[in-house]
Amino acid sequence: MRKITGLLLVLFIVLGACATPKPYYKTAKGKKKTKYYNDIQFGGKSASQMKKP
């Protein structure tokens, strides 16, 4: 019983580590860049007026 429990625990840890990474646009850095470029393109501000991320 202990052997099975140990194997299941190891299996869950390995499967948890193999999860797909977040897409770049969902990270904090990606959100800042998206906001920056959208402000330049749609906000009417030039790049020199914007603070770069």
N, CA, C and O of each residue as an XYZ file, in Angstrom:
212
protein
N       0.830     -1.200      0.000
C       0.000      0.000      0.000
C       0.871      1.258      0.000
O       0.573      2.228     -0.696
N       1.941      1.230      0.782
C       2.834      2.392      0.825
C       3.522      2.597     -0.516
O       3.754      3.730     -0.939
N       3.844      1.503     -1.174
C       4.514      1.580     -2.464
C       3.607      2.252     -3.500
O       4.059      3.099     -4.271
N       2.344      1.875     -3.512
C       1.388      2.453     -4.458
C       1.178      3.932     -4.164
O       1.128      4.749     -5.083
N       1.058      4.274     -2.901
C       0.878      5.679     -2.513
C       2.088      6.501     -2.926
O       1.942      7.616     -3.426
N       3.265      5.965     -2.723
C       4.492      6.667     -3.111
C       4.575      6.857     -4.615
O       4.949      7.931     -5.087
N       4.232      5.834     -5.362
C       4.260      5.936     -6.825
C       3.235      6.950     -7.338
O       3.518      7.708     -8.266
N       2.057      6.960     -6.737
C       1.041      7.943     -7.136
C       1.497      9.364     -6.832
O       1.283     10.275     -7.632
N       2.122      9.548     -5.685
C       2.626     10.874     -5.311
C       3.676     11.345     -6.310
O       3.635     12.490     -6.761
N       4.605     10.480     -6.653
C       5.638     10.829     -7.630
C       5.004     11.119     -8.989
O       5.409     12.058     -9.674
N       4.024     10.325     -9.376
C       3.340     10.531    -10.647
C       2.661     11.897    -10.702
O       2.759     12.600    -11.708
N       1.974     12.275     -9.626
C       1.301     13.578     -9.589
C       2.302     14.730     -9.633
O       2.035     15.752    -10.265
N       3.431     14.583     -8.982
C       4.457     15.630     -8.992
C       5.020     15.791    -10.402
O       5.191     16.911    -10.884
N       5.306     14.667    -11.059
C       5.855     14.717    -12.416
C       4.835     15.317    -13.387
O       5.199     16.141    -14.226
N       3.590     14.923    -13.289
C       2.565     15.469    -14.179
C       2.333     16.959    -13.921
O       2.062     17.713    -14.855
N       2.436     17.380    -12.676
C       2.277     18.795    -12.353
C       3.406     19.643    -12.906
O       3.201     20.801    -13.272
N       4.597     19.066    -12.966
C       5.752     19.800    -13.477
C       5.722     19.900    -15.004
O       6.390     20.763    -15.575
N       4.977     19.054    -15.653
C       4.929     19.031    -17.116
C       3.805     19.887    -17.683
O       3.493     19.784    -18.869
N       3.202     20.716    -16.872
C       2.104     21.556    -17.352
C       2.625     22.536    -18.391
O       3.792     22.926    -18.359
N       1.759     22.929    -19.307
C       2.178     23.856    -20.351
C       2.429     25.236    -19.741
O       1.692     25.672    -18.857
N       3.461     25.913    -20.213
C       3.755     27.245    -19.683
C       2.709     28.265    -20.141
O       1.985     28.045    -21.112
N       2.650     29.375    -19.424
C       1.713     30.440    -19.778
C       2.108     31.076    -21.103
O       3.295     31.203    -21.404
N       1.135     31.471    -21.885
C       1.469     32.249    -23.079
C       2.060     33.597    -22.662
O       1.722     34.130    -21.605
N       2.939     34.139    -23.498
C       3.652     35.364    -23.144
C       2.706     36.526    -22.877
O       2.955     37.339    -21.987
N       1.614     36.609    -23.648
C       0.712     37.749    -23.481
C      -0.058     37.705    -22.168
O      -0.672     38.702    -21.791
N      -0.041     36.576    -21.462
C      -0.722     36.487    -20.169
C       0.214     36.750    -18.992
O      -0.240     36.797    -17.849
N       1.506     36.922    -19.250
C       2.452     37.225    -18.173
C       2.422     38.724    -17.894
O       1.893     39.503    -18.687
N       2.995     39.117    -16.764
C       3.000     40.534    -16.392
C       3.769     41.364    -17.415
O       3.333     42.452    -17.791
N       4.909     40.853    -17.863
C       5.718     41.577    -18.843
C       4.982     41.695    -20.180
O       5.023     42.743    -20.825
N       4.313     40.622    -20.590
C       3.566     40.637    -21.839
C       2.393     41.609    -21.793
O       2.099     42.279    -22.783
N       1.722     41.687    -20.645
C       0.593     42.620    -20.501
C       1.068     44.063    -20.593
O       0.391     44.906    -21.182
N       2.239     44.352    -20.006
C       2.775     45.715    -20.072
C       3.124     46.095    -21.504
O       2.841     47.208    -21.949
N       3.744     45.158    -22.222
C       4.110     45.445    -23.605
C       2.880     45.615    -24.478
O       2.838     46.505    -25.327
N       1.874     44.765    -24.274
C       0.640     44.887    -25.045
C      -0.009     46.239    -24.805
O      -0.459     46.881    -25.754
N      -0.066     46.680    -23.561
C      -0.654     47.975    -23.235
C       0.139     49.109    -23.886
O      -0.441     50.052    -24.424
N       1.458     49.007    -23.833
C       2.326     50.023    -24.424
C       2.079     50.153    -25.928
O       1.879     51.256    -26.437
N       2.095     49.020    -26.632
C       1.922     49.068    -28.081
C       0.507     49.465    -28.477
O       0.321     50.137    -29.491
N      -0.489     49.067    -27.704
C      -1.859     49.491    -27.996
C      -2.023     50.986    -27.771
O      -2.735     51.646    -28.529
N      -1.377     51.537    -26.740
C      -1.448     52.981    -26.513
C      -0.801     53.753    -27.660
O      -1.301     54.800    -28.071
N       0.299     53.238    -28.166
C       0.961     53.906    -29.288
C       0.075     53.837    -30.533
O      -0.117     54.838    -31.224
N      -0.455     52.659    -30.809
C      -1.205     52.466    -32.051
C      -2.587     53.099    -31.999
O      -3.010     53.729    -32.969
N      -3.297     52.945    -30.891
C      -4.693     53.378    -30.840
C      -4.932     54.589    -29.940
O      -5.990     55.214    -30.025
N      -3.977     54.931    -29.087
C      -4.188     56.005    -28.132
C      -3.819     57.378    -28.639
O      -4.107     58.378    -27.981
N      -3.191     57.447    -29.787
C      -2.825     58.744    -30.329
C      -1.562     59.315    -29.729
O      -1.230     60.472    -29.987
N      -0.843     58.532    -28.930
C       0.398     59.014    -28.335
C       1.572     58.498    -29.158
O       1.535     57.388    -29.689
N       2.605     59.314    -29.253
C       3.792     58.859    -29.977
C       4.678     58.067    -29.015
O       4.485     58.102    -27.800
N       5.628     57.370    -29.570
C       6.517     56.538    -28.762
C       7.349     57.381    -27.812
O       7.682     56.927    -26.718
N       7.692     58.604    -28.211
C       8.498     59.451    -27.345
C       7.710     59.952    -26.128
O       8.298     60.287    -25.100
N       6.383     60.002    -26.249
C       5.550     60.419    -25.119
C       5.293     59.294    -24.140
O       4.967     59.536    -22.978
N       5.439     58.055    -24.610
C       5.146     56.902    -23.791
C       6.377     56.485    -22.994
O       7.511     56.645    -23.445
N       6.134     55.950    -21.807
C       7.226     55.375    -21.029
C       7.344     53.917    -21.451
O       6.359     53.180    -21.396
N       8.520     53.492    -21.868
C       8.699     52.118    -22.330
C       8.637     51.154    -21.152
O       9.060     51.497    -20.048
N       8.105     49.927    -21.383
C       8.004     48.948    -20.286
C       9.343     48.383    -19.888
O       9.418     47.551    -18.983
